[in-house]
């Protein structure tokens, strides 16, 4: 596998992870009145606790995306590949 292929892999991984993060964030923001009761019943968590859990989930997803895809992609790009 060449460095160009690895760079392309991290680039597309970054795009897909950012798209998934954006989709999840918009879904939680725009469909809050529908999503919170559904998750409350599904997971057995109180409706008052879910916004905190959503925030933690989005923060962890963002950190994972940064560490696994975006930082390696930017590093390879800065190195000139």
C-alpha positions as CSV (number, residue, x, y, z in Angstrom):
1,X,0.0,0.0,0.0
2,X,1.5,3.3,-1.0
3,X,1.5,6.5,1.0
4,X,-0.9,8.1,-1.5
5,X,-3.4,5.3,-0.9
6,X,-3.1,5.7,2.8
7,X,-3.6,9.5,2.5
8,X,-6.7,8.9,0.4
9,X,-8.0,6.4,3.0
10,X,-7.7,8.9,5.8
11,X,-9.2,11.6,3.7
12,X,-12.3,9.6,2.8
13,X,-12.5,8.4,6.4
14,X,-12.4,12.0,7.6
15,X,-15.2,13.0,5.2
16,X,-17.4,10.1,6.2
17,X,-16.8,10.6,10.0
18,X,-17.6,14.3,9.7
19,X,-20.7,13.5,7.7
20,X,-21.9,11.0,10.3
21,X,-21.2,13.5,13.1
22,X,-23.1,16.2,11.3
23,X,-26.0,13.9,10.6
24,X,-26.2,12.8,14.2
25,X,-25.9,16.3,15.5
26,X,-28.6,17.6,13.2
27,X,-30.9,14.7,14.0
28,X,-30.6,15.2,17.7
29,X,-31.2,19.0,17.3
30,X,-34.1,18.9,14.9
31,X,-35.9,15.8,16.0
32,X,-35.4,16.2,19.7
33,X,-39.1,15.9,20.6
34,X,-39.2,12.5,18.8
35,X,-35.8,11.1,19.7
36,X,-35.7,11.7,23.4
37,X,-38.9,9.7,24.3
38,X,-37.8,6.9,21.9
39,X,-34.4,6.6,23.5
40,X,-35.8,7.0,27.0
41,X,-38.1,4.0,26.4
42,X,-35.5,2.0,24.5
43,X,-32.6,2.4,26.9
44,X,-34.5,2.9,30.2
45,X,-32.9,6.2,30.9
46,X,-34.7,9.2,32.2
47,X,-35.6,12.0,29.7
48,X,-33.7,14.5,31.9
49,X,-30.5,12.6,31.6
50,X,-30.5,12.1,27.8
51,X,-29.2,15.6,26.8
52,X,-26.1,15.0,28.9
53,X,-25.6,11.6,27.4
54,X,-26.0,13.0,23.9
55,X,-23.4,15.6,24.6
56,X,-21.0,13.0,25.9
57,X,-21.6,10.8,22.9
58,X,-21.0,13.7,20.4
59,X,-17.9,14.7,22.2
60,X,-16.5,11.2,22.2
61,X,-17.4,10.8,18.5
62,X,-15.6,14.0,17.6
63,X,-12.5,13.0,19.5
64,X,-12.5,9.6,17.9
65,X,-12.9,11.1,14.5
66,X,-10.0,13.5,15.2
67,X,-7.7,10.9,16.5
68,X,-8.4,8.2,14.0
69,X,-8.9,10.1,10.7
70,X,-8.5,13.9,10.7
71,X,-5.1,14.2,12.5
72,X,-3.4,11.4,10.5
73,X,-4.8,12.9,7.2
74,X,-3.5,16.4,8.0
75,X,-0.2,15.0,9.1
76,X,0.3,13.2,5.8
77,X,-0.8,16.2,3.9
78,X,1.6,18.5,5.8
79,X,4.5,16.0,5.1
80,X,3.8,16.5,1.4
81,X,2.1,13.2,0.5
